[in-house]
């Protein structure tokens, strides 16, 4: 089963390389590997997300599985048994043996400070995280770590969690993400039981939140997180946050939250140097008992430059090839493993559907509403912004753009473009939001 789990990690990396970071985090990251038998891979996902995934991502997932296994497989989905724990569909609990720690994510939590490879690009963030783990609530509060995906932010969060668990077993640790915090809040609101939500989050000793940028532009979530932050900070409890950008660039985040995030210590993580990448590859190979020559290590490190997860995923894929083919890893096998993870083909052209979905997510409306004739203020603005972005990043004519939005006349498209251009000249927050959407759909 370990080999299948490693292949699943490779599949996850392939999926991550094929979609935007937002799409991956929201829809594909929550997928969990369950079983693989008779060329059928079983994945677990909530019933709500299953329907979207089967509609939008099923072909992509099948292609990724075929690339990882080397032959076509059938993908089936199962919904977790929600009867066992009503809240499990929103925030699956941590290990039953450790009630002091609640983990709301599906990740590999064997990350520690001992297996974190230190280099010039992450030395400061590592030192800050270690200090916080040894002196929670006293060293740096909050600690805010930012950097692009795959550089080790989650590793440091998990290392803090494991270090505190070992040295302070009586402390209550809560490890979650911005997305899970939001979903959990919605769940408790629907159950008319926000008091239980408050008790959970404001009663912990250490709060670790991955991808806090997810709460930006979500008014109710930001309000709740502000009060959670204040309660913990005033009680001397430790808060650690990670994000893909520094607080000053989170333009849709409330000012009061931004200033509080900036009130502690901010540490960034940059892409690792060649030497650090080689050390990471060797470390992962040792962990997996894979004998890699210096030539293979160098090849991997020279070709994967910005993502530690991809470095580790390549080693896992090489191990899978070794087990299946029984041959000693060489550069040819490494090249094959890299080709499955890193996409060297030109990027897929941005589609109107991608743009509309990204705008819908940002403005908390549905894609169908954006394409409709509804005139609600928030929907109208989202529609105009979607039209503007389609005009900016696709070669479609005004007439073709109008056709994408319910066969609207090209004069309506011109009006939308003029409206948004005028707003962008005076509203820097809106401009930053539009720039962020364009960046996401182009990734």
C-alpha positions in Angstrom: 0.0 0.0 0.0 2.9 2.3 0.6 3.8 2.2 -3.1 0.3 3.0 -4.1 0.3 6.0 -1.6 3.5 7.2 -3.2 2.0 6.9 -6.7 -1.0 8.8 -5.4 1.3 11.6 -4.3 2.7 11.6 -7.9 -0.8 11.9 -9.3 -1.5 14.8 -7.0 1.6 16.6 -8.4 0.5 16.0 -12.0 -2.9 17.4 -11.2 -1.3 20.4 -9.4 0.7 21.1 -12.6 -2.4 21.0 -14.8 -4.8 23.5 -13.1 -4.6 26.8 -11.3 -3.5 26.8 -7.7 -6.9 27.9 -6.6 -8.7 25.1 -8.5 -6.2 22.5 -7.1 -6.6 23.7 -3.5 -10.4 24.0 -3.6 -11.4 20.9 -5.6 -8.5 18.4 -6.1 -6.4 18.7 -3.0 -9.2 17.3 -0.7 -9.3 14.0 -2.8 -8.0 11.1 -0.7 -6.6 7.8 -1.9 -8.6 4.8 -0.6 -7.7 1.7 -2.6 -6.4 0.3 -5.9 -7.5 -3.1 -7.1 -8.1 -4.7 -10.5 -7.1 -1.5 -12.4 -9.6 0.5 -10.4 -8.5 3.4 -8.2 -10.9 4.5 -5.5 -10.8 8.1 -4.2 -12.8 9.6 -1.3 -14.4 13.1 -1.4 -17.4 14.8 0.1 -20.7 14.3 -1.8 -20.9 18.0 -2.7 -17.4 18.2 -4.2 -17.8 14.7 -5.9 -20.5 16.1 -8.2 -18.3 19.0 -9.3 -15.2 16.9 -9.7 -17.0 14.3 -11.8 -18.4 17.1 -14.0 -15.3 19.3 -14.4 -12.2 17.2 -13.6 -12.9 13.5 -14.2 -11.0 13.4 -17.5 -8.1 15.2 -16.1 -7.9 12.8 -13.1 -8.1 9.8 -15.4 -5.2 11.2 -17.5 -3.1 11.9 -14.4 -3.7 8.3 -13.1 -2.8 6.8 -16.5 0.4 8.9 -16.6 1.4 7.8 -13.1 0.5 4.1 -13.4 1.6 3.7 -17.0 -1.6 2.2 -18.1 -5.3 3.2 -18.2 -7.2 2.9 -14.9 -10.8 3.3 -13.9 -11.5 6.0 -11.3 -14.3 5.7 -8.9 -15.4 7.9 -6.0 -16.8 7.2 -2.6 -18.3 9.5 0.0 -16.9 9.3 3.5 -19.3 7.7 6.0 -20.8 10.8 7.4 -23.0 8.9 9.9 -19.9 8.2 12.0 -19.2 11.8 12.6 -21.5 14.5 11.4 -18.6 17.0 11.4 -16.2 14.7 9.6 -17.3 15.9 6.1 -16.2 19.4 7.1 -13.2 18.9 9.3 -11.9 15.3 9.6 -10.4 14.9 13.0 -6.8 14.0 13.8 -5.7 10.7 15.3 -8.0 9.1 17.8 -5.1 8.4 20.1 -4.4 12.1 20.5 -7.4 14.2 21.4 -5.2 17.2 22.1 -4.5 17.7 18.4 -7.2 18.3 15.8 -6.0 18.2 12.2 -8.4 19.5 9.6 -6.4 18.6 6.5 -5.4 15.6 4.5 -1.6 15.7 4.3 1.5 13.8 5.3 2.2 14.9 8.9 5.5 13.0 9.3 7.2 16.4 8.7 9.6 17.4 11.4 12.4 19.9 11.9 14.8 17.0 11.6 13.8 16.1 8.1 13.6 19.7 6.9 16.5 20.6 4.6 17.8 24.0 5.5 19.3 26.3 2.9 19.8 30.0 2.2 16.2 30.3 0.9 14.5 29.1 4.0 17.0 29.4 6.9 15.2 32.4 8.5 11.7 30.9 8.2 13.1 27.6 9.7 14.7 29.4 12.6 11.6 31.4 13.3 9.4 28.3 13.2 11.7 26.4 15.6 11.7 29.3 18.0 7.9 29.4 18.0 7.8 25.6 18.6 10.1 25.9 21.6 8.4 29.0 23.0 4.8 29.1 21.9 3.0 32.3 22.6 6.2 34.0 23.6 8.6 34.2 20.7 6.8 35.6 17.6 3.1 36.0 17.7 1.8 35.7 15.1 4.4 34.0 12.9 3.4 34.6 9.2 5.3 32.5 6.7 4.7 33.1 3.0 6.0 31.8 -0.3 4.9 30.0 -3.5 3.4 26.6 -3.4 5.7 23.6 -2.8 8.5 25.4 -1.0 8.0 24.0 2.5 5.4 26.1 4.3 3.3 23.1 5.2 6.4 21.2 6.3 7.2 23.9 8.8 3.6 24.0 10.1 3.6 20.3 10.6 7.1 20.5 12.2 5.8 23.0 14.7 2.8 20.8 15.5 4.9 17.7 16.1 7.5 19.6 18.2 4.8 21.1 20.4 3.1 17.7 20.7 6.3 16.1 21.9 7.5 18.8 24.3 4.1 20.0 25.6 1.7 17.0 25.4 -1.0 18.8 27.5 -1.4 21.7 25.1 -4.3 21.8 22.6 -3.1 22.2 19.0 -5.5 23.0 16.2 -4.1 22.6 12.6 -6.4 23.7 9.8 -6.5 25.7 6.6 -8.3 28.9 5.5 -10.6 26.8 3.3 -11.5 24.4 6.2 -12.0 27.3 8.6 -14.5 28.8 6.1 -16.3 25.5 5.5 -16.4 24.7 9.1 -17.9 28.1 10.0 -20.6 27.6 7.3 -21.4 24.2 8.8 -21.8 25.5 12.3 -23.9 28.5 11.1 -26.2 26.0 9.3 -26.5 24.0 12.5 -27.2 27.2 14.6 -24.3 26.2 16.8 -21.6 28.9 16.4 -21.0 28.7 20.2 -19.3 25.3 19.6 -17.2 26.7 16.8 -16.1 29.5 19.2 -15.3 27.0 21.9 -13.2 24.9 19.6 -11.1 27.7 18.0 -10.8 30.0 20.9 -9.9 27.3 23.4 -6.8 26.0 21.7 -3.2 26.8 22.8 -1.7 26.7 19.3 -3.5 27.6 16.1 -1.8 26.7 12.9 -3.6 27.9 9.7 -2.3 26.9 6.2 -3.3 29.1 3.2 -4.8 31.9 5.2 -5.2 33.9 2.0 -8.4 31.8 1.3 -10.4 33.9 3.8 -9.8 37.1 1.9 -12.9 38.6 0.3 -15.1 36.5 2.6 -16.7 39.0 5.0 -18.3 36.7 7.6 -15.2 34.4 7.7 -12.9 37.4 8.2 -15.1 38.7 11.0 -15.0 35.4 12.7 -11.3 34.9 12.2 -10.6 38.4 13.6 -12.4 37.6 16.9 -10.7 34.2 17.0 -7.3 35.9 16.5 -8.0 38.6 19.1 -9.1 36.0 21.7 -6.1 33.8 21.2 -3.6 36.7 21.1 -4.9 38.3 24.2 -4.7 35.0 26.0 -1.1 34.6 25.0 -1.8 31.6 22.7 0.4 31.0 19.7 -0.8 31.7 16.1 1.1 30.6 13.0 -0.2 31.4 9.5 1.0 30.6 6.0 0.1 32.2 2.7 1.2 32.4 -0.9 1.8 36.1 -0.5 2.7 38.7 2.3 -0.1 40.5 4.1 0.5 43.7 2.2 -0.4 42.0 -1.0 -3.7 40.5 0.3 -5.7 43.5 -1.0 -9.1 41.9 -0.3 -8.2 41.2 3.3 -9.7 43.6 5.9 -7.3 46.2 7.1 -7.6 45.2 10.7 -6.6 41.7 9.9 -3.7 42.8 7.7 -2.3 45.0 10.4 -2.5 42.1 12.9 -0.8 39.7 10.6 2.0 42.2 10.2 2.2 42.8 13.9 4.3 39.6 14.6 7.1 38.2 12.5 6.9 37.8 8.7 9.2 35.2 7.1 9.4 34.3 3.5 10.6 31.2 1.7 12.2 31.4 -1.7 12.9 28.7 -4.2 15.8 26.5 -3.1 19.3 26.8 -4.5 20.8 24.0 -6.6 22.7 22.6 -3.6 19.6 22.6 -1.5 17.6 20.9 -4.2 20.3 18.2 -4.4 20.2 17.7 -0.7 16.4 17.4 -0.7 16.6 14.7 -3.5 19.2 12.8 -1.6 17.3 13.0 1.7 14.1 11.8 0.1 16.0 8.9 -1.7 17.4 7.8 1.7 14.0 7.9 3.3 12.6 5.7 0.5 15.7 3.5 0.3 16.3 4.4 -3.3 19.9 4.3 -4.5 20.4 7.3 -6.7 23.7 8.1 -8.3 25.1 11.6 -8.2 24.4 12.0 -11.9 20.7 11.2 -11.3 20.5 13.5 -8.3 22.1 16.3 -10.3 19.7 15.7 -13.2 16.6 16.0 -11.1 17.8 19.0 -9.2 18.8 20.9 -12.4 15.5 20.3 -14.0 13.1 20.9 -11.1 14.0 24.3 -9.7 11.0 25.8 -7.9 8.9 23.1 -6.2 10.1 20.9 -3.4 7.0 18.7 -3.7 7.9 18.0 -7.3 11.5 17.0 -6.3 10.1 14.6 -3.7 7.4 13.4 -6.2 10.0 12.6 -8.8 11.9 10.4 -6.3 8.7 8.6 -5.4 8.0 8.0 -9.0 11.5 6.6 -9.6 11.0 4.2 -6.7 7.7 3.0 -8.2 9.5 2.4 -11.6 12.2 0.6 -9.7 9.7 -1.7 -8.0 7.8 -2.4 -11.2 10.7 -2.8 -13.6 13.3 -4.1 -11.2 16.0 -1.9 -12.7 18.5 0.4 -11.0 17.5 4.1 -11.4 19.3 6.0 -14.2 19.0 9.3 -16.0 16.6 7.8 -18.5 14.2 6.7 -15.8 14.6 10.1 -14.0 13.8 11.8 -17.3 10.7 9.7 -17.6 9.6 10.4 -14.0 10.1 14.2 -14.5 8.1 14.2 -17.7 5.1 12.8 -15.8 5.3 15.6 -13.2 6.6 18.6 -15.0 4.7 19.7 -18.0 7.1 21.0 -20.7 4.3 21.6 -23.2 3.0 25.1 -23.9 0.4 26.2 -21.4 -3.2 25.4 -22.2 -4.9 28.5 -23.6 -7.1 30.3 -21.0 -10.7 29.4 -21.5 -13.7 31.6 -20.9 -15.0 28.9 -18.6 -11.9 29.1 -16.4 -12.2 32.9 -16.2 -15.9 32.8 -15.3 -15.3 30.1 -12.6 -12.5 32.1 -11.1 -14.5 35.3 -11.0 -17.4 33.4 -9.6 -15.3 32.0 -6.8 -13.8 35.4 -6.0 -17.1 37.2 -5.8 -19.0 34.4 -4.2 -21.6 34.0 -7.0 -22.3 31.2 -9.3 -20.9 30.8 -12.9 -24.5 30.4 -14.1 -25.4 33.8 -12.5 -22.6 35.5 -14.3 -23.8 34.1 -17.7 -27.4 35.0 -16.8 -29.4 38.3 -17.2 -29.7 38.8 -13.4 -29.1 42.4 -12.4 -28.2 42.1 -8.8 -25.4 44.6 -8.0 -22.8 41.9 -7.0 -23.7 39.7 -10.0 -23.6 42.6 -12.4 -20.1 43.6 -11.2 -18.8 40.1 -11.4 -20.2 39.8 -14.9 -18.6 43.0 -16.0 -15.2 42.0 -14.5 -15.5 38.6 -16.2 -16.2 40.3 -19.6 -13.2 42.6 -19.0 -10.8 39.7 -18.2 -12.0 37.7 -21.2 -11.3 40.7 -23.4 -7.8 41.1 -21.8 -6.5 37.6 -21.9 -8.3 35.9 -24.9 -8.4 36.7 -28.6 -12.2 36.7 -28.8 -13.9 39.5 -30.6 -16.5 41.7 -28.9 -19.3 39.7 -30.6 -17.8 36.4 -29.6 -17.5 37.6 -26.0 -21.1 38.7 -25.9 -22.1 35.2 -27.1 -20.3 33.7 -24.2 -22.4 35.8 -21.8 -25.9 34.8 -22.8 -25.7 36.2 -26.4 -25.4 39.7 -25.3 -25.0 42.5 -27.9 -21.4 43.7 -28.5 -22.5 47.1 -27.2 -23.2 45.6 -23.8 -19.6 44.3 -23.9 -18.3 47.7 -24.7 -20.3 49.2 -21.9 -18.9 46.7 -19.4 -15.3 47.4 -20.6 -15.8 51.1 -20.1 -17.4 50.6 -16.7 -14.5 48.5 -15.4 -11.8 50.6 -16.9 -13.2 53.6 -15.2 -13.4 51.8 -11.9 -9.9 50.4 -12.2 -8.5 53.9 -12.6 -9.7 55.0 -9.2 -10.2 51.8 -7.2 -6.8 50.2 -6.4 -8.3 47.4 -4.4 -10.5 46.3 -7.3 -7.5 46.6 -9.7 -5.4 44.4 -7.4 -8.3 41.9 -7.3 -8.6 41.8 -11.1 -4.9 41.4 -11.5 -5.0 38.5 -9.0 -7.7 36.8 -11.0 -5.8 37.2 -14.2 -2.7 35.8 -12.5 -4.7 32.7 -11.3 -6.3 31.9 -14.6 -2.9 32.3 -16.4 -1.1 29.9 -14.0 
